[in-house]
């Protein structure tokens, strides 16, 4: 017999995006070191490269908090428009920058943005899934500038980082998982920061709705996807050990 269900309130927890909230591991240590070293960069350009959920956006928010950087879309194109968007700022961020490759207007805008910031002795931070050397860029001058910048990789989280991340996400929600819950999740869920966040959100919602404790039976139910009322997408799983 199913437990009486509550309707979880649609309350969004504020993401913890300060530097002290970012968990450092071998998979992201180089990128973290670059962010920590600012403004003493030896290059006007840094590209953070990594898969979805690896922590790029978190580091962008940390850097914007320190530098006052503007989040810009280079597709406005002209140097005058970009200069107006920057105002007096000497730092800018472009996320998912490889999406601009192959778009003449976007490439020209990114070229102008790079030059504007270099003239101001400022800095440009890009995020991407792959290194600029692999982007199908049409503008040769832009390619040379992007390839002259620094690249900082962020890899998929290892066991140590995933365990620490799950512990932190549970603690942020004041949840106390039962014995074996974290170990069980580590062998069965996708290895990414984003998947860990979504998994903890889903477990929290189900535990509240069914008034159940966060123990292995609940975790198994969520991983098996047998909660017909769950509005979220099915979480991809790593079937190792399942």
TORNUVEX-656123 format. One record per residue (C-alpha): residue in three letters; x, y, z. Coordinates in steps of 0.1 Angstrom, whole numbers, plus 5000, padded with zeros to 4 digits. Layout:
REM residues N
AlaXYZ ...
REM end
This chain:
REM residues 242
Unk500050005000 Unk501450344990 Unk501950605016 Unk499650905016 Unk501351164994 Unk501951525000 Unk502251774971 Unk505851914973 Unk505952284973 Unk507652424942 Unk510352594961 Unk513752644944 Unk516852634967 Unk519252914959 Unk522352764942 Unk525452784963 Unk527852954938 Unk530553104960 Unk534152994956 Unk534052814989 Unk531152614977 Unk533152474948 Unk534552134955 Unk538152094942 Unk539351764928 Unk541951654902 Unk539351674875 Unk538952054879 Unk542052164898 Unk543652344868 Unk540452544861 Unk540052644897 Unk543752754899 Unk543152984869 Unk540053144885 Unk541853184918 Unk544853344900 Unk542853624884 Unk543753904877 Unk547253784874 Unk546653604841 Unk549353614815 Unk546753614787 Unk543653814779 Unk541653494772 Unk540753184792 Unk538552904779 Unk536952664804 Unk536452334786 Unk534352044799 Unk531251834796 Unk527851954809 Unk527651944846 Unk531351964852 Unk531252304870 Unk531952554842 Unk528952774851 Unk529752774888 Unk533252894881 Unk531853164857 Unk529753294885 Unk532653294909 Unk534753484884 Unk531953734876 Unk531553804913 Unk535253894915 Unk535754074882 Unk532354234876 Unk532454074842 Unk529554124818 Unk527753814803 Unk527553904766 Unk526253764733 Unk528753854706 Unk526053824679 Unk525254194683 Unk528154204659 Unk529554554656 Unk532354684678 Unk530454994688 Unk527454794701 Unk529854564720 Unk531654864735 Unk528355004746 Unk527354674762 Unk530654664780 Unk530455024792 Unk533455084814 Unk533854714822 Unk537154534815 Unk535954174817 Unk533353964798 Unk532053614797 Unk530653424767 Unk529153084776 Unk528852784751 Unk531152984728 Unk531652704703 Unk527952754692 Unk529153074675 Unk531552894651 Unk530252904615 Unk528053214621 Unk529853504603 Unk528153774624 Unk528853594657 Unk532453524648 Unk533053884639 Unk531353994672 Unk533653764692 Unk536653894673 Unk535654254681 Unk534954164718 Unk538454004722 Unk540154314707 Unk538154554728 Unk539054374760 Unk542754344750 Unk542854714743 Unk541554774778 Unk544054534793 Unk541054334803 Unk540053964802 Unk537653744783 Unk536353414798 Unk534753154774 Unk533052824782 Unk532852534758 Unk532652164754 Unk535852144733 Unk538952344728 Unk538852644704 Unk541352454682 Unk538552214673 Unk535852464665 Unk534852504628 Unk535752874627 Unk535553064594 Unk537453384605 Unk541153314604 Unk541953614626 Unk539553494653 Unk541053144652 Unk544553274658 Unk543453484687 Unk541353204704 Unk544152954699 Unk546653194715 Unk544653194748 Unk544752954777 Unk542552644780 Unk541552504813 Unk539952154813 Unk537252034836 Unk536751654836 Unk533951424847 Unk533851394885 Unk535651094900 Unk534350894929 Unk535951114955 Unk534351434941 Unk530951264934 Unk530851144970 Unk531751484984 Unk529251654961 Unk526351424971 Unk527151475008 Unk527151855002 Unk523851844982 Unk522151635009 Unk523451865036 Unk522252175018 Unk518752035020 Unk519151915055 Unk518751555044 Unk520351265062 Unk520650965038 Unk520650625054 Unk523550375055 Unk524650275020 Unk522650535001 Unk525650734988 Unk527550414979 Unk524450284961 Unk524050604941 Unk527750614931 Unk527550284913 Unk524350354895 Unk523950714885 Unk525550934858 Unk528851084868 Unk528151454865 Unk527551744889 Unk524251824871 Unk523051464875 Unk523851464912 Unk521951784917 Unk518851644899 Unk519051314917 Unk519051484952 Unk516151714941 Unk514251404930 Unk514951214962 Unk513951514983 Unk510751564965 Unk509751194967 Unk510651165004 Unk508451465012 Unk505551354990 Unk505451005005 Unk506551095040 Unk509350845037 Unk512850845051 Unk515850865027 Unk516750495028 Unk517750245002 Unk514150134993 Unk513250494984 Unk516450534964 Unk515750214945 Unk512250324936 Unk513550654923 Unk516250494902 Unk513750234889 Unk511550524879 Unk508450384894 Unk506950714906 Unk504350794880 Unk503751144895 Unk507351254892 Unk507551544868 Unk511251524861 Unk512951354833 Unk514351004838 Unk517851034851 Unk520450854830 Unk522150584849 Unk525550414850 Unk524650054851 Unk527949944866 Unk527149744896 Unk523449744891 
REM end
